[in-house]
């Protein structure tokens, strides 16, 4: 969509960071003009006002810049940016301006060159609505102290094999293994039925019961897992270097799911899910306690549901 009032003439964008003068044609944004001229400007989200990496300080000509768009205002408010700091991807000018890039040291420059050299990527990530599941072995530290190290590896290998099989059977994928825990994601690659993450969580509890019987027989030791599930919007991105690319999920949803899993220890429960997970499947699941409690690292209190089973089980 063209921005009225900002397409009358060719203007000049002076970049103090590069000692360059770049023409901005028609209703081009500052980012489009700079990138077209080969100036390395970080833009991790692909220039959609979903990040702040393209921000510049307008040294001269702020009055000639378009007002902040709603997405830009949201970013500026969140980061507390003053009026002279603008997102290059959202800013158009009706006269000459002078800017200084704020996110680009030599390392950023190299990363930006690698990024723009792969135009098929278009962005360093993409947004998706997902469910995130954390599963952790309860009492693993004590177990690892009592068993020989290779036996611990054997136990983890067996557990992760069972858990990964169940996650994949229900349309998810294991995003990461962390010590004795795993992070699984549902919906990152294609939408899934909102019941599938719940089915997977219950399947992990069932698999853990089998592991309990196995460890009792083999070692005389207990085995249990704690599971937490949350749903929301994340960025599916590639934070690793380009030659070691591996997509992962990034966002507050991941942290919240981890906190929900940890809350099981406090409540003495096995599986807790957030309201965001429970709401779309409330008529299809059986729950026990519904609790409202503070979550470490989060403001206020949050409602969690103790997952017991399915109504059609």
C-alpha positions, 0 to 999 in steps of 0.5 A, a space after each residue: 500500500 502506498 503512503 500518501 504524501 511520501 511518494 512525490 520525489 526522490 530523496 537522499 538518505 545519508 547513512 553516517 555509519 557507512 559514509 554513504 548517500 542513497 536515493 530513496 525512490 517513490 514510497 520506498 522505506 529507509 530499509 528498502 532504499 539502504 538494502 537496494 544500495 547494498 548497505 548492510 542493515 540487519 533485519 532479522 524478521 525480513 522487514 515486517 516490524 516484528 523485530 527492532 534490528 533495523 532501527 536507526 537514529 534519525 540525526 537530521 530530518 526527523 520531521 520529514 519522516 512518516 509517523 510511526 505505524 502501529 506495529 512500529 509503535 508497539 516495538 518502540 513502546 516495548 523497548 522504550 525507544 525515543 522519538 528519534 529512533 525509528 524502524 527503517 522498515 516502517 519509515 518513509 521520508 518526503 525529504 532528505 534525512 541523515 541516519 545512523 544505524 544502531 544495530 550493526 557492529 562488524 560481527 552483525 555486518 558479517 551475519 547480515 551479509 550471510 543472511 542477504 546472500 540467501 534470499 530464499 530465506 527471506 527472514 531469520 524466522 517465521 511465526 507459528 502458533 504451536 503447542 510446546 511440551 516440556 518433559 523432565 525426569 523426576 529425581 534424576 539427580 538422585 538416580 544418576 548418583 546411585 547408578 553407574 554412569 553407563 547405566 544412566 546413559 542406557 536409561 536415558 537412551 531408552 526413555 528418549 526413544 520411547 518419548 520421541 516415538 510418542 511425540 512423533 506419533 501425535 504429530 510433533 517433533 522433539 526440538 531439543 534434548 536437555 540433560 534428562 529433559 526434552 522439549 517437543 513442539 506441535 504445529 511448527 511445520 503444519 497445523 495439528 489438532 489441539 488435542 494431539 499435544 494432550 494425547 502426547 502428554 498422556 502417552 508420555 505418562 503411560 510410557 513413564 509407567 512402563 519405565 517405572 516397571 522396568 527400572 524397578 525390575 532391573 535396578 530397584 529404582 523408581 522412575 517418573 516424569 513431569 510434563 508441562 504444556 503451553 500454547 501460543 505464538 513463537 518464532 520458528 527460527 535458525 539461531 545457529 550459524 548458517 552452515 549449521 542451520 537447525 530450526 528451533 522455537 523461540 519465544 515466551 511460550 517456550 519459557 512458560 511451558 518450562 515453568 509449567 512443567 516445574 510447577 508439577 514439583 510444587 503441586 505434586 502432580 504429573 502433568 499440568 497444562 495452561 488455559 491456552 491448551 485446555 480451552 480448545 479441548 475442555 470437553 474432550 479431557 478429564 482434569 483434576 485440580 484447577 489451580 491459580 498460582 504465580 509462575 516464576 518469572 511471570 507477572 500475576 497468577 496463572 490458571 493451570 489444569 491437572 491433566 488426568 485423561 481423555 473423556 473418550 478413553 
